[in-house]
Amino acid sequence: MFKISLRSAREMSGYTVEDVAKQCGILTEVMDRFEEDCRDMPISIGLLISDLYKLPPSIIYIGPESEYINMHRKLCVIMKQKPGK
């Protein structure tokens, strides 16, 4: 299933970290931390964010952003290695 990082979802939705933090009633620093690793993000905040971004919660990658980036890089390498059809 296709997943997107929390930061990418925010950027594609056109919001700043400050915008989202204010909408969710949290500090900007807390939102920054959630974008780096959202495993500890409360479900209530996750639901607010997915509603704000107009994305289903299931599409947002839950985990460290660095892990998401590494998985994406590996997938790109694999896709480049596949022979054309």
PyMOL Python script that loads the backbone (N, CA, C, O; Angstrom):
from pymol import cmd

cmd.read_pdbstr("""\
ATOM      1  N   MET A   1       0.834  -1.181   0.000  1.00  0.00           N
ATOM      2  CA  MET A   1       0.000   0.000   0.000  1.00  0.00           C
ATOM      3  C   MET A   1       0.880   1.246   0.000  1.00  0.00           C
ATOM      4  O   MET A   1       1.906   1.298   0.678  1.00  0.00           O
ATOM      5  N   PHE A   2       0.474   2.218  -0.747  1.00  0.00           N
ATOM      6  CA  PHE A   2       1.181   3.498  -0.830  1.00  0.00           C
ATOM      7  C   PHE A   2       1.111   4.224   0.505  1.00  0.00           C
ATOM      8  O   PHE A   2       0.042   4.310   1.109  1.00  0.00           O
ATOM      9  N   LYS A   3       2.222   4.739   0.963  1.00  0.00           N
ATOM     10  CA  LYS A   3       2.298   5.527   2.200  1.00  0.00           C
ATOM     11  C   LYS A   3       3.025   6.829   1.907  1.00  0.00           C
ATOM     12  O   LYS A   3       3.794   6.927   0.950  1.00  0.00           O
ATOM     13  N   ILE A   4       2.774   7.814   2.735  1.00  0.00           N
ATOM     14  CA  ILE A   4       3.416   9.117   2.600  1.00  0.00           C
ATOM     15  C   ILE A   4       3.864   9.569   3.990  1.00  0.00           C
ATOM     16  O   ILE A   4       3.190   9.298   4.984  1.00  0.00           O
ATOM     17  N   SER A   5       4.996  10.254   4.052  1.00  0.00           N
ATOM     18  CA  SER A   5       5.475  10.734   5.351  1.00  0.00           C
ATOM     19  C   SER A   5       4.593  11.885   5.822  1.00  0.00           C
ATOM     20  O   SER A   5       3.946  12.561   5.022  1.00  0.00           O
ATOM     21  N   LEU A   6       4.581  12.087   7.104  1.00  0.00           N
ATOM     22  CA  LEU A   6       3.785  13.159   7.689  1.00  0.00           C
ATOM     23  C   LEU A   6       4.225  14.519   7.139  1.00  0.00           C
ATOM     24  O   LEU A   6       3.384  15.370   6.849  1.00  0.00           O
ATOM     25  N   ARG A   7       5.519  14.726   6.995  1.00  0.00           N
ATOM     26  CA  ARG A   7       6.045  15.984   6.468  1.00  0.00           C
ATOM     27  C   ARG A   7       5.613  16.194   5.008  1.00  0.00           C
ATOM     28  O   ARG A   7       5.182  17.282   4.628  1.00  0.00           O
ATOM     29  N   SER A   8       5.737  15.138   4.204  1.00  0.00           N
ATOM     30  CA  SER A   8       5.336  15.242   2.801  1.00  0.00           C
ATOM     31  C   SER A   8       3.847  15.525   2.671  1.00  0.00           C
ATOM     32  O   SER A   8       3.429  16.308   1.818  1.00  0.00           O
ATOM     33  N   ALA A   9       3.054  14.888   3.514  1.00  0.00           N
ATOM     34  CA  ALA A   9       1.608  15.122   3.487  1.00  0.00           C
ATOM     35  C   ALA A   9       1.303  16.590   3.803  1.00  0.00           C
ATOM     36  O   ALA A   9       0.457  17.215   3.163  1.00  0.00           O
ATOM     37  N   ARG A  10       2.007  17.123   4.798  1.00  0.00           N
ATOM     38  CA  ARG A  10       1.800  18.529   5.154  1.00  0.00           C
ATOM     39  C   ARG A  10       2.203  19.442   4.005  1.00  0.00           C
ATOM     40  O   ARG A  10       1.456  20.345   3.628  1.00  0.00           O
ATOM     41  N   GLU A  11       3.375  19.206   3.456  1.00  0.00           N
ATOM     42  CA  GLU A  11       3.881  20.066   2.380  1.00  0.00           C
ATOM     43  C   GLU A  11       2.962  20.015   1.159  1.00  0.00           C
ATOM     44  O   GLU A  11       2.691  21.045   0.542  1.00  0.00           O
ATOM     45  N   MET A  12       2.484  18.816   0.810  1.00  0.00           N
ATOM     46  CA  MET A  12       1.585  18.693  -0.337  1.00  0.00           C
ATOM     47  C   MET A  12       0.230  19.351  -0.082  1.00  0.00           C
ATOM     48  O   MET A  12      -0.462  19.747  -1.020  1.00  0.00           O
ATOM     49  N   SER A  13      -0.139  19.463   1.185  1.00  0.00           N
ATOM     50  CA  SER A  13      -1.407  20.100   1.540  1.00  0.00           C
ATOM     51  C   SER A  13      -1.281  21.618   1.632  1.00  0.00           C
ATOM     52  O   SER A  13      -2.285  22.320   1.758  1.00  0.00           O
ATOM     53  N   GLY A  14      -0.044  22.126   1.569  1.00  0.00           N
ATOM     54  CA  GLY A  14       0.176  23.566   1.558  1.00  0.00           C
ATOM     55  C   GLY A  14       0.229  24.239   2.915  1.00  0.00           C
ATOM     56  O   GLY A  14       0.080  25.457   3.009  1.00  0.00           O
ATOM     57  N   TYR A  15       0.440  23.460   3.970  1.00  0.00           N
ATOM     58  CA  TYR A  15       0.506  24.025   5.320  1.00  0.00           C
ATOM     59  C   TYR A  15       1.949  24.155   5.801  1.00  0.00           C
ATOM     60  O   TYR A  15       2.834  23.422   5.360  1.00  0.00           O
ATOM     61  N   THR A  16       2.165  25.092   6.703  1.00  0.00           N
ATOM     62  CA  THR A  16       3.442  25.191   7.402  1.00  0.00           C
ATOM     63  C   THR A  16       3.335  24.396   8.691  1.00  0.00           C
ATOM     64  O   THR A  16       2.237  24.057   9.131  1.00  0.00           O
ATOM     65  N   VAL A  17       4.470  24.103   9.290  1.00  0.00           N
ATOM     66  CA  VAL A  17       4.474  23.416  10.589  1.00  0.00           C
ATOM     67  C   VAL A  17       3.712  24.253  11.609  1.00  0.00           C
ATOM     68  O   VAL A  17       2.969  23.722  12.434  1.00  0.00           O
ATOM     69  N   GLU A  18       3.905  25.555  11.541  1.00  0.00           N
ATOM     70  CA  GLU A  18       3.232  26.456  12.478  1.00  0.00           C
ATOM     71  C   GLU A  18       1.709  26.391  12.307  1.00  0.00           C
ATOM     72  O   GLU A  18       0.971  26.367  13.292  1.00  0.00           O
ATOM     73  N   ASP A  19       1.242  26.363  11.044  1.00  0.00           N
ATOM     74  CA  ASP A  19      -0.200  26.261  10.777  1.00  0.00           C
ATOM     75  C   ASP A  19      -0.796  25.016  11.430  1.00  0.00           C
ATOM     76  O   ASP A  19      -1.818  25.078  12.113  1.00  0.00           O
ATOM     77  N   VAL A  20      -0.135  23.893  11.201  1.00  0.00           N
ATOM     78  CA  VAL A  20      -0.655  22.617  11.695  1.00  0.00           C
ATOM     79  C   VAL A  20      -0.613  22.565  13.217  1.00  0.00           C
ATOM     80  O   VAL A  20      -1.570  22.123  13.855  1.00  0.00           O
ATOM     81  N   ALA A  21       0.489  23.013  13.794  1.00  0.00           N
ATOM     82  CA  ALA A  21       0.599  23.020  15.251  1.00  0.00           C
ATOM     83  C   ALA A  21      -0.526  23.852  15.866  1.00  0.00           C
ATOM     84  O   ALA A  21      -1.143  23.441  16.848  1.00  0.00           O
ATOM     85  N   LYS A  22      -0.784  25.006  15.290  1.00  0.00           N
ATOM     86  CA  LYS A  22      -1.843  25.874  15.813  1.00  0.00           C
ATOM     87  C   LYS A  22      -3.207  25.196  15.691  1.00  0.00           C
ATOM     88  O   LYS A  22      -4.000  25.220  16.632  1.00  0.00           O
ATOM     89  N   GLN A  23      -3.479  24.594  14.534  1.00  0.00           N
ATOM     90  CA  GLN A  23      -4.763  23.907  14.316  1.00  0.00           C
ATOM     91  C   GLN A  23      -4.955  22.745  15.296  1.00  0.00           C
ATOM     92  O   GLN A  23      -6.075  22.453  15.712  1.00  0.00           O
ATOM     93  N   CYS A  24      -3.848  22.087  15.658  1.00  0.00           N
ATOM     94  CA  CYS A  24      -3.919  20.929  16.549  1.00  0.00           C
ATOM     95  C   CYS A  24      -3.776  21.291  18.024  1.00  0.00           C
ATOM     96  O   CYS A  24      -3.944  20.438  18.896  1.00  0.00           O
ATOM     97  N   GLY A  25      -3.464  22.556  18.300  1.00  0.00           N
ATOM     98  CA  GLY A  25      -3.311  22.991  19.691  1.00  0.00           C
ATOM     99  C   GLY A  25      -2.049  22.458  20.347  1.00  0.00           C
ATOM    100  O   GLY A  25      -2.033  22.179  21.546  1.00  0.00           O
ATOM    101  N   ILE A  26      -0.984  22.318  19.551  1.00  0.00           N
ATOM    102  CA  ILE A  26       0.298  21.846  20.091  1.00  0.00           C
ATOM    103  C   ILE A  26       1.393  22.840  19.716  1.00  0.00           C
ATOM    104  O   ILE A  26       1.199  23.703  18.860  1.00  0.00           O
ATOM    105  N   LEU A  27       2.535  22.707  20.365  1.00  0.00           N
ATOM    106  CA  LEU A  27       3.666  23.565  20.059  1.00  0.00           C
ATOM    107  C   LEU A  27       4.283  23.177  18.713  1.00  0.00           C
ATOM    108  O   LEU A  27       4.234  22.015  18.309  1.00  0.00           O
ATOM    109  N   THR A  28       4.856  24.151  18.034  1.00  0.00           N
ATOM    110  CA  THR A  28       5.528  23.900  16.766  1.00  0.00           C
ATOM    111  C   THR A  28       6.633  22.865  16.936  1.00  0.00           C
ATOM    112  O   THR A  28       6.826  22.016  16.065  1.00  0.00           O
ATOM    113  N   GLU A  29       7.355  22.926  18.042  1.00  0.00           N
ATOM    114  CA  GLU A  29       8.431  21.980  18.302  1.00  0.00           C
ATOM    115  C   GLU A  29       7.906  20.557  18.412  1.00  0.00           C
ATOM    116  O   GLU A  29       8.570  19.610  17.993  1.00  0.00           O
ATOM    117  N   VAL A  30       6.721  20.410  18.972  1.00  0.00           N
ATOM    118  CA  VAL A  30       6.111  19.088  19.101  1.00  0.00           C
ATOM    119  C   VAL A  30       5.744  18.556  17.714  1.00  0.00           C
ATOM    120  O   VAL A  30       5.955  17.380  17.419  1.00  0.00           O
ATOM    121  N   MET A  31       5.200  19.419  16.876  1.00  0.00           N
ATOM    122  CA  MET A  31       4.848  19.008  15.515  1.00  0.00           C
ATOM    123  C   MET A  31       6.103  18.626  14.742  1.00  0.00           C
ATOM    124  O   MET A  31       6.095  17.655  13.985  1.00  0.00           O
ATOM    125  N   ASP A  32       7.178  19.382  14.926  1.00  0.00           N
ATOM    126  CA  ASP A  32       8.468  19.040  14.300  1.00  0.00           C
ATOM    127  C   ASP A  32       8.898  17.629  14.702  1.00  0.00           C
ATOM    128  O   ASP A  32       9.329  16.840  13.862  1.00  0.00           O
ATOM    129  N   ARG A  33       8.775  17.319  15.998  1.00  0.00           N
ATOM    130  CA  ARG A  33       9.164  15.987  16.486  1.00  0.00           C
ATOM    131  C   ARG A  33       8.276  14.897  15.887  1.00  0.00           C
ATOM    132  O   ARG A  33       8.759  13.822  15.531  1.00  0.00           O
ATOM    133  N   PHE A  34       6.972  15.180  15.776  1.00  0.00           N
ATOM    134  CA  PHE A  34       6.065  14.202  15.169  1.00  0.00           C
ATOM    135  C   PHE A  34       6.442  13.949  13.712  1.00  0.00           C
ATOM    136  O   PHE A  34       6.340  12.817  13.238  1.00  0.00           O
ATOM    137  N   GLU A  35       6.875  14.981  12.999  1.00  0.00           N
ATOM    138  CA  GLU A  35       7.282  14.788  11.603  1.00  0.00           C
ATOM    139  C   GLU A  35       8.561  13.971  11.505  1.00  0.00           C
ATOM    140  O   GLU A  35       8.769  13.275  10.511  1.00  0.00           O
ATOM    141  N   GLU A  36       9.410  14.039  12.499  1.00  0.00           N
ATOM    142  CA  GLU A  36      10.634  13.242  12.518  1.00  0.00           C
ATOM    143  C   GLU A  36      10.337  11.782  12.886  1.00  0.00           C
ATOM    144  O   GLU A  36      10.974  10.863  12.371  1.00  0.00           O
ATOM    145  N   ASP A  37       9.373  11.585  13.776  1.00  0.00           N
ATOM    146  CA  ASP A  37       8.986  10.233  14.199  1.00  0.00           C
ATOM    147  C   ASP A  37       7.610  10.321  14.859  1.00  0.00           C
ATOM    148  O   ASP A  37       7.474  10.816  15.978  1.00  0.00           O
ATOM    149  N   CYS A  38       6.608   9.840  14.155  1.00  0.00           N
ATOM    150  CA  CYS A  38       5.234  10.010  14.649  1.00  0.00           C
ATOM    151  C   CYS A  38       4.705   8.798  15.414  1.00  0.00           C
ATOM    152  O   CYS A  38       3.500   8.690  15.643  1.00  0.00           O
ATOM    153  N   ARG A  39       5.593   7.890  15.810  1.00  0.00           N
ATOM    154  CA  ARG A  39       5.123   6.708  16.547  1.00  0.00           C
ATOM    155  C   ARG A  39       4.456   7.066  17.863  1.00  0.00           C
ATOM    156  O   ARG A  39       3.548   6.359  18.299  1.00  0.00           O
ATOM    157  N   ASP A  40       4.883   8.146  18.506  1.00  0.00           N
ATOM    158  CA  ASP A  40       4.316   8.532  19.797  1.00  0.00           C
ATOM    159  C   ASP A  40       3.229   9.595  19.675  1.00  0.00           C
ATOM    160  O   ASP A  40       2.762  10.127  20.682  1.00  0.00           O
ATOM    161  N   MET A  41       2.833   9.901  18.462  1.00  0.00           N
ATOM    162  CA  MET A  41       1.794  10.921  18.256  1.00  0.00           C
ATOM    163  C   MET A  41       0.449  10.357  18.728  1.00  0.00           C
ATOM    164  O   MET A  41       0.073   9.250  18.343  1.00  0.00           O
ATOM    165  N   PRO A  42      -0.269  11.104  19.552  1.00  0.00           N
ATOM    166  CA  PRO A  42      -1.588  10.633  19.983  1.00  0.00           C
ATOM    167  C   PRO A  42      -2.523  10.436  18.785  1.00  0.00           C
ATOM    168  O   PRO A  42      -2.482  11.198  17.818  1.00  0.00           O
ATOM    169  N   ILE A  43      -3.349   9.422  18.865  1.00  0.00           N
ATOM    170  CA  ILE A  43      -4.294   9.139  17.785  1.00  0.00           C
ATOM    171  C   ILE A  43      -5.175  10.351  17.512  1.00  0.00           C
ATOM    172  O   ILE A  43      -5.503  10.630  16.359  1.00  0.00           O
ATOM    173  N   SER A  44      -5.556  11.063  18.548  1.00  0.00           N
ATOM    174  CA  SER A  44      -6.427  12.234  18.363  1.00  0.00           C
ATOM    175  C   SER A  44      -5.755  13.288  17.483  1.00  0.00           C
ATOM    176  O   SER A  44      -6.416  13.919  16.659  1.00  0.00           O
ATOM    177  N   ILE A  45      -4.451  13.482  17.652  1.00  0.00           N
ATOM    178  CA  ILE A  45      -3.707  14.437  16.827  1.00  0.00           C
ATOM    179  C   ILE A  45      -3.599  13.903  15.403  1.00  0.00           C
ATOM    180  O   ILE A  45      -3.765  14.653  14.441  1.00  0.00           O
ATOM    181  N   GLY A  46      -3.323  12.620  15.267  1.00  0.00           N
ATOM    182  CA  GLY A  46      -3.240  12.012  13.947  1.00  0.00           C
ATOM    183  C   GLY A  46      -4.527  12.153  13.167  1.00  0.00           C
ATOM    184  O   GLY A  46      -4.500  12.416  11.965  1.00  0.00           O
ATOM    185  N   LEU A  47      -5.650  11.983  13.834  1.00  0.00           N
ATOM    186  CA  LEU A  47      -6.949  12.130  13.170  1.00  0.00           C
ATOM    187  C   LEU A  47      -7.219  13.578  12.785  1.00  0.00           C
ATOM    188  O   LEU A  47      -7.764  13.849  11.715  1.00  0.00           O
ATOM    189  N   LEU A  48      -6.836  14.512  13.661  1.00  0.00           N
ATOM    190  CA  LEU A  48      -6.974  15.940  13.322  1.00  0.00           C
ATOM    191  C   LEU A  48      -6.148  16.279  12.081  1.00  0.00           C
ATOM    192  O   LEU A  48      -6.610  16.975  11.178  1.00  0.00           O
ATOM    193  N   ILE A  49      -4.926  15.773  12.061  1.00  0.00           N
ATOM    194  CA  ILE A  49      -4.023  16.057  10.945  1.00  0.00           C
ATOM    195  C   ILE A  49      -4.550  15.444   9.645  1.00  0.00           C
ATOM    196  O   ILE A  49      -4.563  16.107   8.608  1.00  0.00           O
ATOM    197  N   SER A  50      -4.976  14.200   9.695  1.00  0.00           N
ATOM    198  CA  SER A  50      -5.468  13.570   8.462  1.00  0.00           C
ATOM    199  C   SER A  50      -6.715  14.283   7.956  1.00  0.00           C
ATOM    200  O   SER A  50      -6.915  14.391   6.746  1.00  0.00           O
ATOM    201  N   ASP A  51      -7.547  14.765   8.855  1.00  0.00           N
ATOM    202  CA  ASP A  51      -8.728  15.543   8.459  1.00  0.00           C
ATOM    203  C   ASP A  51      -8.303  16.875   7.842  1.00  0.00           C
ATOM    204  O   ASP A  51      -8.846  17.291   6.819  1.00  0.00           O
ATOM    205  N   LEU A  52      -7.340  17.533   8.463  1.00  0.00           N
ATOM    206  CA  LEU A  52      -6.838  18.811   7.963  1.00  0.00           C
ATOM    207  C   LEU A  52      -6.225  18.646   6.570  1.00  0.00           C
ATOM    208  O   LEU A  52      -6.434  19.488   5.696  1.00  0.00           O
ATOM    209  N   TYR A  53      -5.476  17.573   6.364  1.00  0.00           N
ATOM    210  CA  TYR A  53      -4.819  17.317   5.084  1.00  0.00           C
ATOM    211  C   TYR A  53      -5.762  16.678   4.061  1.00  0.00           C
ATOM    212  O   TYR A  53      -5.426  16.547   2.884  1.00  0.00           O
ATOM    213  N   LYS A  54      -6.939  16.286   4.531  1.00  0.00           N
ATOM    214  CA  LYS A  54      -7.918  15.593   3.679  1.00  0.00           C
ATOM    215  C   LYS A  54      -7.339  14.294   3.103  1.00  0.00           C
ATOM    216  O   LYS A  54      -7.476  13.997   1.916  1.00  0.00           O
ATOM    217  N   LEU A  55      -6.687  13.538   3.990  1.00  0.00           N
ATOM    218  CA  LEU A  55      -6.098  12.251   3.646  1.00  0.00           C
ATOM    219  C   LEU A  55      -6.588  11.189   4.622  1.00  0.00           C
ATOM    220  O   LEU A  55      -6.767  11.477   5.806  1.00  0.00           O
ATOM    221  N   PRO A  56      -6.808   9.965   4.146  1.00  0.00           N
ATOM    222  CA  PRO A  56      -7.162   8.904   5.094  1.00  0.00           C
ATOM    223  C   PRO A  56      -5.970   8.621   6.014  1.00  0.00           C
ATOM    224  O   PRO A  56      -4.826   8.636   5.561  1.00  0.00           O
ATOM    225  N   PRO A  57      -6.228   8.365   7.299  1.00  0.00           N
ATOM    226  CA  PRO A  57      -5.115   8.097   8.221  1.00  0.00           C
ATOM    227  C   PRO A  57      -4.233   6.932   7.774  1.00  0.00           C
ATOM    228  O   PRO A  57      -3.035   6.922   8.059  1.00  0.00           O
ATOM    229  N   SER A  58      -4.802   5.965   7.086  1.00  0.00           N
ATOM    230  CA  SER A  58      -4.047   4.776   6.684  1.00  0.00           C
ATOM    231  C   SER A  58      -2.953   5.067   5.661  1.00  0.00           C
ATOM    232  O   SER A  58      -2.070   4.233   5.460  1.00  0.00           O
ATOM    233  N   ILE A  59      -2.990   6.213   5.019  1.00  0.00           N
ATOM    234  CA  ILE A  59      -1.989   6.543   3.996  1.00  0.00           C
ATOM    235  C   ILE A  59      -0.723   7.153   4.611  1.00  0.00           C
ATOM    236  O   ILE A  59       0.318   7.217   3.957  1.00  0.00           O
ATOM    237  N   ILE A  60      -0.816   7.598   5.858  1.00  0.00           N
ATOM    238  CA  ILE A  60       0.329   8.257   6.502  1.00  0.00           C
ATOM    239  C   ILE A  60       1.242   7.208   7.136  1.00  0.00           C
ATOM    240  O   ILE A  60       0.799   6.371   7.923  1.00  0.00           O
ATOM    241  N   TYR A  61       2.516   7.270   6.778  1.00  0.00           N
ATOM    242  CA  TYR A  61       3.509   6.344   7.319  1.00  0.00           C
ATOM    243  C   TYR A  61       3.713   6.630   8.800  1.00  0.00           C
ATOM    244  O   TYR A  61       3.941   7.774   9.193  1.00  0.00           O
ATOM    245  N   ILE A  62       3.630   5.584   9.621  1.00  0.00           N
ATOM    246  CA  ILE A  62       3.840   5.719  11.056  1.00  0.00           C
ATOM    247  C   ILE A  62       5.206   5.151  11.388  1.00  0.00           C
ATOM    248  O   ILE A  62       5.435   3.948  11.260  1.00  0.00           O
ATOM    249  N   GLY A  63       6.105   6.013  11.812  1.00  0.00           N
ATOM    250  CA  GLY A  63       7.457   5.595  12.166  1.00  0.00           C
ATOM    251  C   GLY A  63       8.420   6.737  11.945  1.00  0.00           C
ATOM    252  O   GLY A  63       8.008   7.854  11.633  1.00  0.00           O
ATOM    253  N   PRO A  64       9.698   6.462  12.105  1.00  0.00           N
ATOM    254  CA  PRO A  64      10.709   7.494  11.899  1.00  0.00           C
ATOM    255  C   PRO A  64      10.758   7.911  10.425  1.00  0.00           C
ATOM    256  O   PRO A  64      10.740   7.065   9.531  1.00  0.00           O
ATOM    257  N   GLU A  65      10.820   9.204  10.189  1.00  0.00           N
ATOM    258  CA  GLU A  65      10.892   9.710   8.818  1.00  0.00           C
ATOM    259  C   GLU A  65      12.143   9.177   8.114  1.00  0.00           C
ATOM    260  O   GLU A  65      12.102   8.889   6.918  1.00  0.00           O
ATOM    261  N   SER A  66      13.243   9.045   8.840  1.00  0.00           N
ATOM    262  CA  SER A  66      14.483   8.544   8.236  1.00  0.00           C
ATOM    263  C   SER A  66      14.292   7.114   7.716  1.00  0.00           C
ATOM    264  O   SER A  66      14.843   6.755   6.676  1.00  0.00           O
ATOM    265  N   GLU A  67      13.526   6.312   8.427  1.00  0.00           N
ATOM    266  CA  GLU A  67      13.236   4.946   7.988  1.00  0.00           C
ATOM    267  C   GLU A  67      12.388   4.966   6.711  1.00  0.00           C
ATOM    268  O   GLU A  67      12.618   4.181   5.791  1.00  0.00           O
ATOM    269  N   TYR A  68      11.423   5.855   6.669  1.00  0.00           N
ATOM    270  CA  TYR A  68      10.579   6.007   5.480  1.00  0.00           C
ATOM    271  C   TYR A  68      11.430   6.394   4.263  1.00  0.00           C
ATOM    272  O   TYR A  68      11.264   5.834   3.180  1.00  0.00           O
ATOM    273  N   ILE A  69      12.327   7.342   4.449  1.00  0.00           N
ATOM    274  CA  ILE A  69      13.187   7.799   3.357  1.00  0.00           C
ATOM    275  C   ILE A  69      14.075   6.662   2.862  1.00  0.00           C
ATOM    276  O   ILE A  69      14.236   6.483   1.655  1.00  0.00           O
ATOM    277  N   ASN A  70      14.652   5.894   3.785  1.00  0.00           N
ATOM    278  CA  ASN A  70      15.504   4.761   3.393  1.00  0.00           C
ATOM    279  C   ASN A  70      14.713   3.712   2.626  1.00  0.00           C
ATOM    280  O   ASN A  70      15.210   3.166   1.641  1.00  0.00           O
ATOM    281  N   MET A  71      13.490   3.419   3.060  1.00  0.00           N
ATOM    282  CA  MET A  71      12.660   2.451   2.341  1.00  0.00           C
ATOM    283  C   MET A  71      12.336   2.957   0.948  1.00  0.00           C
ATOM    284  O   MET A  71      12.351   2.189  -0.015  1.00  0.00           O
ATOM    285  N   HIS A  72      12.043   4.237   0.835  1.00  0.00           N
ATOM    286  CA  HIS A  72      11.719   4.828  -0.462  1.00  0.00           C
ATOM    287  C   HIS A  72      12.922   4.754  -1.401  1.00  0.00           C
ATOM    288  O   HIS A  72      12.771   4.443  -2.582  1.00  0.00           O
ATOM    289  N   ARG A  73      14.102   5.036  -0.883  1.00  0.00           N
ATOM    290  CA  ARG A  73      15.323   4.957  -1.694  1.00  0.00           C
ATOM    291  C   ARG A  73      15.552   3.536  -2.199  1.00  0.00           C
ATOM    292  O   ARG A  73      15.881   3.331  -3.367  1.00  0.00           O
ATOM    293  N   LYS A  74      15.375   2.553  -1.310  1.00  0.00           N
ATOM    294  CA  LYS A  74      15.558   1.155  -1.712  1.00  0.00           C
ATOM    295  C   LYS A  74      14.555   0.772  -2.791  1.00  0.00           C
ATOM    296  O   LYS A  74      14.907   0.068  -3.738  1.00  0.00           O
ATOM    297  N   LEU A  75      13.325   1.219  -2.663  1.00  0.00           N
ATOM    298  CA  LEU A  75      12.303   0.925  -3.654  1.00  0.00           C
ATOM    299  C   LEU A  75      12.670   1.528  -5.006  1.00  0.00           C
ATOM    300  O   LEU A  75      12.476   0.896  -6.044  1.00  0.00           O
ATOM    301  N   CYS A  76      13.195   2.743  -4.992  1.00  0.00           N
ATOM    302  CA  CYS A  76      13.617   3.391  -6.245  1.00  0.00           C
ATOM    303  C   CYS A  76      14.728   2.597  -6.917  1.00  0.00           C
ATOM    304  O   CYS A  76      14.720   2.445  -8.139  1.00  0.00           O
ATOM    305  N   VAL A  77      15.677   2.090  -6.148  1.00  0.00           N
ATOM    306  CA  VAL A  77      16.770   1.285  -6.697  1.00  0.00           C
ATOM    307  C   VAL A  77      16.210   0.009  -7.307  1.00  0.00           C
ATOM    308  O   VAL A  77      16.604  -0.376  -8.408  1.00  0.00           O
ATOM    309  N   ILE A  78      15.305  -0.644  -6.609  1.00  0.00           N
ATOM    310  CA  ILE A  78      14.693  -1.882  -7.113  1.00  0.00           C
ATOM    311  C   ILE A  78      13.942  -1.610  -8.412  1.00  0.00           C
ATOM    312  O   ILE A  78      14.049  -2.381  -9.366  1.00  0.00           O
ATOM    313  N   MET A  79      13.188  -0.525  -8.452  1.00  0.00           N
ATOM    314  CA  MET A  79      12.405  -0.203  -9.645  1.00  0.00           C
ATOM    315  C   MET A  79      13.325   0.083 -10.842  1.00  0.00           C
ATOM    316  O   MET A  79      12.979  -0.247 -11.976  1.00  0.00           O
ATOM    317  N   LYS A  80      14.469   0.683 -10.600  1.00  0.00           N
ATOM    318  CA  LYS A  80      15.416   0.968 -11.683  1.00  0.00           C
ATOM    319  C   LYS A  80      16.042  -0.317 -12.209  1.00  0.00           C
ATOM    320  O   LYS A  80      16.423  -0.387 -13.377  1.00  0.00           O
ATOM    321  N   GLN A  81      16.149  -1.325 -11.364  1.00  0.00           N
ATOM    322  CA  GLN A  81      16.786  -2.576 -11.756  1.00  0.00           C
ATOM    323  C   GLN A  81      15.845  -3.510 -12.512  1.00  0.00           C
ATOM    324  O   GLN A  81      16.307  -4.438 -13.176  1.00  0.00           O
ATOM    325  N   LYS A  82      14.538  -3.283 -12.422  1.00  0.00           N
ATOM    326  CA  LYS A  82      13.589  -4.145 -13.117  1.00  0.00           C
ATOM    327  C   LYS A  82      13.701  -3.944 -14.623  1.00  0.00           C
ATOM    328  O   LYS A  82      13.775  -2.812 -15.102  1.00  0.00           O
ATOM    329  N   PRO A  83      13.713  -5.046 -15.366  1.00  0.00           N
ATOM    330  CA  PRO A  83      13.764  -4.910 -16.822  1.00  0.00           C
ATOM    331  C   PRO A  83      12.449  -4.320 -17.351  1.00  0.00           C
ATOM    332  O   PRO A  83      11.376  -4.579 -16.805  1.00  0.00           O
ATOM    333  N   GLY A  84      12.554  -3.531 -18.412  1.00  0.00           N
ATOM    334  CA  GLY A  84      11.372  -2.912 -19.024  1.00  0.00           C
ATOM    335  C   GLY A  84      10.469  -3.948 -19.634  1.00  0.00           C
ATOM    336  O   GLY A  84      10.916  -5.019 -20.044  1.00  0.00           O
ATOM    337  N   LYS A  85       9.197  -3.624 -19.692  1.00  0.00           N
ATOM    338  CA  LYS A  85       8.221  -4.569 -20.256  1.00  0.00           C
ATOM    339  C   LYS A  85       7.846  -4.161 -21.642  1.00  0.00           C
ATOM    340  O   LYS A  85       7.037  -4.830 -22.285  1.00  0.00           O
TER     341      LYS A  85
END
""", "prot")
cmd.dss("prot")
cmd.show_as("cartoon", "prot")
cmd.util.cbc("prot")
cmd.orient("prot")
